[in-house]
């Protein structure tokens, strides 16, 4: 189980204050994006340092690091924004954010995260086509969409395959999920796009409620509408007892989508 899954469980322990957690020095987390609300809860529970690592097996593996000093809860706009980032480039790593033609995008604009370093792998064994696709022009193409601010902090927006295009507009599920995690009744959330004849895709949310909590589909959609542009709020919300996860605790959107193969809007 990864730390994301552990934090879900720990954050719901009502009497966590009675446990002695002072022996912890540093918590490293990686594997999947940490919802800001959940990270804020973890920071309020644990007094130790936190550090986030982002990378892939192919990258060697670390691409960026969000250092302990970046995990501040002083409530300033700058510090809270940093909690949503994956940090700056790791030692000796070059990072770019590019468009479909591998041209650099402007600061703050979304594109694919690519990087290079002597630590990254040379290629896939006996898979030249896949190697060429993954390592175009000597740069590792992560398949992750993100943006970079003026200080060089990288913000992962979404996996390319999870991007929702509705009415010709890009919608990033993570943005909606961040809002869902702010709802007091929501324990876990995942957002996917489903086929639609008119819009191309529509937004659907799947949530797990906290034990003993109650919420209706209308309440969840209304909550999202107050915190997001109208076209980003879910068209529908389903309530599940649990979300499918990998052995490491990652939420598996691919498995969620399989439940809607026969879905008709």
FITORDO-317190 format. One line per 8 residues: number of its first residue (from 0); their letters; for each residue x negated, y, z negated of N, C-alpha, C, O. Coordinates in steps of 0.1 Angstrom, whole numbers. Layout:
FITORDO-317190
NUM	A	X:Y:Z:X:Y:Z:X:Y:Z:X:Y:Z ~ ... .
This chain:
FITORDO-317190
0	XXXXXXXX	-9:-12:0:0:0:0:-9:12:0:-18:14:-8 ~ -6:22:9:-14:34:9:-9:44:-1:1:42:-7 ~ -17:55:-2:-13:65:-13:0:72:-10:7:76:-20 ~ 3:73:2:16:79:6:27:71:-1:36:77:-8 ~ 27:58:1:37:50:-5:36:50:-21:47:50:-28 ~ 24:50:-26:22:51:-40:28:64:-46:35:64:-57 ~ 25:75:-39:31:88:-44:46:88:-44:52:94:-53 ~ 52:81:-35:67:80:-35:71:74:-48:81:79:-54 .
8	XXXXXXXX	65:63:-52:69:56:-64:66:64:-76:74:66:-85 ~ 53:69:-77:49:77:-89:57:89:-91:60:93:-103 ~ 60:96:-81:68:109:-82:82:107:-88:88:116:-92 ~ 87:94:-88:100:92:-92:100:86:-107:111:83:-112 ~ 88:84:-113:88:79:-126:91:91:-136:84:101:-136 ~ 102:89:-143:108:100:-151:99:104:-163:98:115:-167 ~ 92:94:-168:84:96:-180:69:96:-177:61:91:-186 ~ 65:100:-166:51:100:-162:42:107:-172:30:104:-173 .
16	XXXXXXXX	47:117:-179:39:125:-188:33:117:-200:23:121:-206 ~ 39:105:-203:34:97:-214:22:89:-211:15:84:-220 ~ 18:89:-198:6:81:-194:-6:90:-194:-6:101:-190 ~ -17:84:-198:-30:91:-198:-37:89:-185:-41:78:-181 ~ -37:100:-177:-43:99:-163:-56:107:-162:-61:110:-151 ~ -62:110:-174:-74:119:-174:-86:112:-168:-96:119:-165 ~ -86:99:-168:-98:92:-163:-100:93:-147:-111:91:-142 ~ -90:98:-140:-91:100:-126:-100:112:-123:-98:122:-129 .
24	XXXXXXXX	-109:110:-114:-118:121:-110:-114:127:-96:-114:139:-94 ~ -111:118:-87:-109:122:-73:-99:112:-66:-101:100:-67 ~ -89:117:-60:-80:109:-52:-82:112:-37:-80:123:-33 ~ -86:102:-30:-87:103:-15:-75:97:-9:-70:87:-12 ~ -69:104:1:-57:99:8:-59:101:23:-65:110:28 ~ -54:91:30:-56:91:45:-45:81:50:-37:76:43 ~ -46:79:63:-37:69:69:-25:74:76:-20:70:86 ~ -18:84:70:-7:91:76:-5:105:69:-10:107:59 .
32	XXXXXXXX	2:113:76:4:127:72:12:127:58:22:120:57 ~ 7:135:49:14:136:36:23:148:36:19:159:38 ~ 36:145:34:46:156:33:42:166:22:38:162:11 ~ 43:179:25:38:189:16:45:188:2:38:189:-8 ~ 58:186:2:65:185:-10:60:174:-19:59:175:-31 ~ 57:162:-13:52:151:-20:38:154:-25:35:150:-37 ~ 30:160:-17:17:164:-22:17:173:-33:9:172:-43 ~ 26:183:-33:27:193:-44:31:186:-57:26:189:-67 .
40	XXXXXXXX	40:176:-56:44:168:-67:32:160:-73:30:160:-85 ~ 24:154:-64:12:147:-69:2:156:-75:-4:152:-86 ~ 0:168:-70:-9:178:-76:-5:182:-90:-13:185:-98 ~ 8:183:-92:13:187:-105:12:176:-115:12:178:-127 ~ 12:163:-110:11:152:-119:-3:149:-123:-7:146:-135 ~ -12:149:-113:-26:145:-115:-35:158:-116:-34:167:-108 ~ -43:159:-126:-52:170:-128:-66:169:-121:-74:178:-122 ~ -68:158:-115:-81:155:-108:-81:162:-94:-72:168:-90 .
48	XXXXXXXX	-92:160:-87:-94:166:-74:-87:157:-64:-85:145:-66 ~ -84:163:-52:-78:156:-41:-86:159:-28:-91:170:-27 ~ -87:149:-20:-93:151:-7:-86:143:4:-83:131:2 ~ -84:149:15:-77:141:26:-87:138:37:-96:147:41 ~ -87:126:43:-95:122:54:-86:119:66:-76:112:65 ~ -90:124:78:-83:121:90:-93:115:100:-104:121:102 ~ -89:105:107:-97:99:117:-91:86:123:-80:83:119 ~ -98:80:131:-94:67:137:-106:58:137:-117:62:135 .
56	XXXXXXXX	-103:45:139:-114:35:140:-124:39:150:-136:38:148 ~ -119:44:162:-127:48:173:-136:60:170:-147:62:176 ~ -132:68:160:-139:81:158:-151:79:149:-160:88:149 ~ -152:68:142:-164:65:134:-164:65:119:-176:64:114 ~ -154:67:111:-140:70:115:-135:84:112:-125:88:117 ~ -142:92:104:-137:105:99:-139:116:109:-150:118:114 ~ -128:123:112:-128:135:121:-127:148:113:-135:157:116 ~ -118:148:103:-117:160:95:-116:157:80:-113:145:77 .
64	XXXXXXXX	-119:167:72:-118:165:57:-111:178:51:-115:189:54 ~ -101:175:43:-95:186:35:-101:185:21:-97:175:14 ~ -110:194:17:-117:193:5:-109:196:-7:-98:201:-6 ~ -114:192:-19:-106:194:-31:-103:209:-34:-92:212:-38 ~ -112:218:-30:-109:232:-32:-98:237:-23:-93:248:-26 ~ -95:230:-13:-83:234:-5:-70:229:-10:-59:233:-5 ~ -70:221:-20:-58:216:-26:-54:225:-38:-54:221:-50 ~ -50:238:-35:-47:247:-45:-32:249:-46:-25:248:-36 .
72	XXXXXXXX	-27:251:-58:-13:253:-61:-10:266:-67:-2:268:-76 ~ -18:276:-61:-16:290:-67:-4:297:-61:-1:309:-64 ~ 3:290:-52:16:295:-46:14:306:-36:24:312:-32 ~ 2:309:-32:0:319:-22:4:313:-8:3:301:-7 ~ 8:321:1:11:316:14:0:309:21:2:299:27 ~ -12:314:19:-24:308:25:-27:294:19:-30:284:26 ~ -26:293:6:-29:280:-1:-19:269:3:-22:258:5 ~ -6:273:3:5:264:6:4:259:21:6:247:24 .
80	XXXXXXXX	-1:268:30:-2:264:44:-13:254:45:-12:245:53 ~ -24:255:37:-35:246:38:-31:232:34:-37:222:39 ~ -21:231:25:-17:217:21:-12:209:33:-11:197:32 ~ -7:216:43:-1:209:55:-12:206:65:-9:199:75 ~ -24:210:63:-35:207:72:-43:195:69:-41:189:58 ~ -51:190:78:-60:179:76:-74:183:74:-83:175:74 ~ -76:196:72:-89:201:69:-97:205:81:-92:207:92 ~ -110:207:79:-119:211:90:-127:199:95:-127:188:89 .
88	XXXXXXXX	-134:201:106:-142:191:112:-152:185:102:-159:192:94 ~ -154:172:102:-164:165:94:-178:168:99:-179:174:110 ~ -187:165:91:-201:168:94:-205:163:108:-203:151:112 ~ -211:172:117:-215:168:130:-204:164:140:-206:157:150 ~ -192:168:137:-181:165:146:-176:178:153:-174:189:146 ~ -174:177:166:-168:188:173:-153:185:176:-150:173:179 ~ -145:195:174:-130:193:176:-125:203:186:-129:215:185 ~ -116:199:195:-109:208:204:-94:205:204:-91:193:201 .
96	XXXXXXXX	-86:214:207:-72:212:209:-69:216:224:-72:227:228 ~ -64:206:232:-64:208:246:-50:205:252:-42:198:245 ~ -48:210:264:-35:207:271:-37:194:279:-46:187:278 ~ -27:191:288:-27:179:296:-39:179:305:-43:168:310 ~ -44:190:309:-56:191:318:-69:192:311:-79:195:317 ~ -68:190:298:-80:191:289:-86:205:288:-98:207:286 ~ -78:215:290:-81:229:289:-78:233:274:-68:229:269 ~ -87:240:268:-85:245:254:-73:254:254:-71:262:262 .
104	XXXXXXXX	-64:251:243:-53:260:241:-56:271:232:-67:270:225 ~ -48:281:231:-51:292:222:-50:288:207:-43:278:204 ~ -56:296:198:-55:294:184:-40:293:180:-32:302:183 ~ -36:283:172:-22:282:168:-13:275:177:-2:272:173 ~ -17:272:189:-9:265:199:-11:250:197:-22:245:193 ~ -1:243:201:-1:228:199:-7:221:212:-3:225:223 ~ -15:212:210:-21:204:221:-26:191:215:-24:188:203 ~ -33:183:223:-39:171:218:-52:173:211:-60:181:215 .
112	XXXXXXXX	-54:166:200:-66:167:192:-77:158:199:-74:146:200 ~ -88:164:203:-99:155:208:-112:159:201:-113:170:195 ~ -121:150:200:-133:152:193:-145:144:198:-143:135:206 ~ -157:147:194:-168:139:198:-179:140:187:-180:151:180 ~ -187:130:186:-197:129:176:-206:117:179:-201:108:186 ~ -218:117:174:-226:105:176:-221:93:168:-225:81:171 ~ -211:95:159:-206:84:151:-195:77:158:-192:65:155 ~ -189:83:169:-178:76:175:-182:64:183:-194:63:188 .
120	XXXXXXXX	-173:55:186:-177:42:193:-180:45:208:-175:55:213 ~ -187:36:214:-190:38:228:-179:34:237:-176:41:247 ~ -171:24:234:-160:20:242:-154:7:237:-159:1:228 ~ -143:3:244:-137:-10:241:-144:-21:248:-147:-20:260 ~ -145:-33:241:-152:-44:247:-144:-49:259:-133:-54:258 ~ -151:-49:271:-146:-54:284:-132:-48:287:-124:-55:293 ~ -130:-35:284:-118:-28:287:-122:-15:293:-119:-4:287 ~ -128:-14:305:-133:-2:311:-122:9:313:-124:21:311 .
128	XXXXXXXX	-110:4:317:-99:14:320:-94:20:307:-92:32:307 ~ -92:12:297:-88:18:284:-99:27:278:-96:37:272 ~ -111:23:280:-122:32:275:-122:45:282:-124:56:276 ~ -121:45:295:-120:58:303:-109:66:299:-110:79:298 ~ -98:60:296:-86:68:292:-88:74:278:-84:86:275 ~ -94:67:269:-96:71:255:-107:81:254:-107:90:245 ~ -118:79:262:-130:88:261:-132:96:274:-143:95:280 ~ -122:103:278:-124:111:290:-134:122:288:-134:129:278 .
136	XXXXXXXX	-143:123:298:-154:133:298:-162:133:285:-167:144:281 ~ -163:122:279:-171:121:267:-164:125:254:-171:126:243 ~ -152:128:255:-144:133:243:-134:122:239:-127:117:248 ~ -133:119:226:-123:110:221:-109:116:221:-107:127:215 ~ -100:111:228:-86:116:229:-78:108:219:-75:96:221 ~ -74:115:208:-68:108:196:-54:104:199:-49:94:193 ~ -47:111:208:-33:108:210:-24:115:200:-12:113:199 ~ -30:123:191:-23:131:181:-22:145:186:-31:151:191 .
144	XXXXXXXX	-10:151:184:-8:165:187:-10:173:175:-7:169:164 ~ -17:184:177:-20:193:165:-23:207:170:-23:210:181 ~ -27:215:160:-31:229:163:-42:233:153:-45:226:143 ~ -49:243:156:-60:248:148:-59:263:145:-55:271:154 ~ -62:266:132:-60:281:129:-74:288:131:-84:281:135 ~ -74:300:128:-86:308:131:-98:304:122:-109:307:125 ~ -95:297:111:-106:293:102:-111:279:105:-120:274:99 ~ -105:273:116:-109:259:120:-102:248:113:-106:236:114 .
152	XXXXXXXX	-91:251:105:-84:240:99:-74:234:109:-68:241:117 ~ -74:221:109:-66:213:119:-53:209:113:-53:204:101 ~ -42:211:120:-29:207:115:-23:197:125:-20:200:136 ~ -21:185:120:-15:174:128:0:176:129:6:177:118 ~ 5:177:141:19:179:143:27:166:145:37:164:138 ~ 21:158:153:28:145:156:20:136:165:11:141:172 ~ 23:123:165:18:115:176:25:118:189:37:121:189 ~ 17:117:200:23:120:213:36:112:215:46:117:221 .
160	XXXXXXXX	35:99:212:46:90:214:58:93:206:69:88:209 ~ 57:101:195:68:104:187:74:117:190:84:121:183 ~ 68:125:199:74:138:203:88:136:208:90:127:216 ~ 97:145:204:111:145:209:112:157:219:109:168:216 ~ 117:154:231:120:164:241:135:165:243:141:156:249 ~ 141:175:238:156:177:239:159:190:246:155:200:242 ~ 166:188:257:170:200:266:157:207:271:157:219:273 ~ 147:199:273:134:205:278:126:212:268:115:218:271 .
168	XXXXXXXX	129:211:255:122:218:244:115:207:236:121:197:232 ~ 103:209:232:95:200:224:100:202:209:100:213:204 ~ 103:191:203:107:190:189:97:181:182:96:169:186 ~ 91:186:171:81:178:163:88:172:151:91:179:142 ~ 90:158:150:96:152:139:91:156:125:98:157:116 ~ 77:158:125:71:161:112:77:173:106:79:174:94 ~ 80:183:114:85:196:109:99:194:102:102:199:92 ~ 107:185:108:120:182:103:119:174:90:126:176:81 .
176	XXXXXXXX	109:164:91:107:156:79:103:164:67:107:161:56 ~ 94:174:69:90:182:58:102:189:51:102:190:39 ~ 112:193:59:124:199:54:132:189:46:137:192:35 ~ 133:177:52:141:167:45:135:163:31:143:161:22 ~ 122:163:30:116:160:17:118:171:7:116:168:-5 ~ 123:182:11:126:193:2:140:192:-4:143:198:-14 ~ 148:183:2:161:181:-3:160:173:-16:153:163:-17 ~ 167:178:-27:165:171:-40:170:157:-41:166:149:-50 .
184	XXXXXXXX	178:152:-31:183:138:-32:175:129:-23:176:116:-24 ~ 165:134:-15:158:125:-6:145:120:-11:137:128:-17 ~ 143:107:-10:131:101:-15:122:98:-3:110:102:-4 ~ 127:93:8:119:91:20:127:95:32:139:95:32 ~ 119:99:43:126:103:55:118:100:67:106:101:67 ~ 125:97:78:118:96:91:128:101:102:140:99:101 ~ 122:108:112:130:114:123:125:108:136:113:108:139 ~ 135:104:144:132:99:157:141:106:168:150:112:164 .
192	XXXXXXXX	137:104:180:145:109:191:152:97:198:146:87:200 ~ 165:99:201:172:88:208:177:93:221:180:105:223 ~ 178:84:231:182:88:245:196:95:245:205:90:238 ~ 197:105:253:210:111:255:211:116:270:202:122:275 ~ 223:113:276:224:116:290:223:131:293:218:135:304 ~ 228:139:284:229:154:287:215:160:283:210:168:290 ~ 211:158:270:199:165:265:186:158:268:175:163:265 ~ 186:145:272:174:138:274:171:129:261:170:117:262 .
200	XXXXXXXX	170:136:250:169:130:237:176:139:226:177:151:228 ~ 181:133:216:186:140:205:180:135:192:174:124:191 ~ 180:144:182:173:141:169:182:133:160:194:137:158 ~ 176:123:154:184:115:144:174:113:132:163:110:134 ~ 180:114:121:172:113:108:176:100:101:188:97:101 ~ 167:93:95:169:82:87:163:85:73:151:87:72 ~ 171:84:63:167:88:49:170:77:39:179:70:40 ~ 161:77:29:164:69:17:166:78:5:158:87:3 .
208	XXXXXXXX	177:77:-2:180:86:-13:173:81:-26:170:69:-27 ~ 170:91:-34:164:87:-47:174:79:-55:187:80:-53 ~ 169:71:-64:178:62:-72:188:71:-80:184:80:-88 ~ 201:68:-78:211:75:-86:216:88:-79:225:94:-83 ~ 209:92:-68:212:105:-61:223:102:-51:224:91:-46 ~ 230:112:-47:240:111:-37:239:123:-27:236:134:-31 ~ 243:121:-15:243:131:-5:250:126:7:250:114:10 ~ 257:135:14:265:131:26:257:135:39:248:143:38 .
216	XXXXXXXX	261:129:50:254:133:62:256:148:65:247:154:69 ~ 268:153:63:271:167:65:262:176:56:257:187:61 ~ 260:172:44:251:180:35:237:180:40:230:191:39 ~ 232:169:44:218:168:49:216:177:61:207:184:63 ~ 226:176:71:225:184:83:226:199:80:219:207:86 ~ 235:202:71:236:216:67:223:222:61:219:233:64 ~ 217:214:52:205:217:46:194:220:56:186:230:56 ~ 193:211:66:183:213:77:186:225:85:177:233:89 .
224	XXXXXXXX	199:228:87:203:240:95:199:253:89:197:263:95 ~ 198:253:75:194:265:68:179:267:68:175:278:65 ~ 172:257:72:157:258:71:150:256:85:138:256:86 ~ 158:253:95:153:250:108:161:257:119:173:261:116 ~ 156:259:131:164:264:142:174:254:145:172:242:143 ~ 186:258:150:197:249:152:194:237:161:200:226:158 ~ 186:239:171:183:228:180:174:217:174:173:206:180 ~ 168:220:163:159:211:156:166:202:146:161:192:142 .
232	XXXXXXXX	178:207:141:184:199:130:190:186:136:194:185:147 ~ 190:175:127:195:162:132:209:163:137:218:170:132 ~ 211:155:148:225:153:153:233:144:144:245:145:143 ~ 225:135:138:232:125:129:221:121:119:209:122:121 ~ 226:116:107:218:111:96:223:97:92:235:96:89 ~ 214:88:91:217:75:86:210:73:72:199:77:70 ~ 217:66:63:212:63:50:208:48:49:216:39:50 ~ 195:46:47:190:32:46:185:29:31:182:39:24 .
240	XXXXXXXX	185:17:27:180:13:14:165:14:14:159:18:3 ~ 158:12:25:144:13:26:140:15:40:147:11:50 ~ 128:20:43:123:22:56:112:11:59:105:7:50 ~ 112:6:71:101:-4:75:87:2:74:85:13:78 ~ 78:-5:68:65:-1:66:55:-11:70:58:-23:69 ~ 43:-7:73:32:-16:76:26:-21:62:30:-16:52 ~ 17:-31:63:12:-36:50:4:-25:42:3:-26:30 ~ 0:-15:49:-7:-3:43:3:7:38:-1:17:32 .
248	XXXXXXXX	16:5:40:26:15:35:30:25:45:37:34:41 ~ 25:25:57:29:35:67:43:33:72:47:21:74 ~ 51:43:73:65:42:79:63:39:94:56:46:101 ~ 70:28:98:69:23:112:81:29:120:92:23:120 ~ 79:39:127:89:45:136:93:36:147:105:36:151 ~ 84:28:152:87:19:163:97:9:158:106:5:166 ~ 96:4:146:106:-5:141:120:1:138:130:-5:140 ~ 119:14:135:132:21:133:139:23:146:151:21:147 .
256	XXXXXXXX	131:26:156:138:28:170:144:15:175:154:15:182 ~ 138:4:171:144:-9:176:158:-11:171:166:-18:177 ~ 161:-5:159:175:-7:154:185:1:162:197:-1:160 ~ 180:9:171:189:18:179:189:15:194:192:23:202 ~ 184:3:197:183:-1:212:196:0:219:197:5:230 ~ 206:-4:212:220:-4:218:228:9:215:240:10:217 ~ 220:19:209:227:31:204:233:39:216:226:41:226 ~ 245:43:215:252:52:225:257:64:217:265:62:208 .
264	X	253:76:222:258:88:215:273:90:218:278:100:213 .
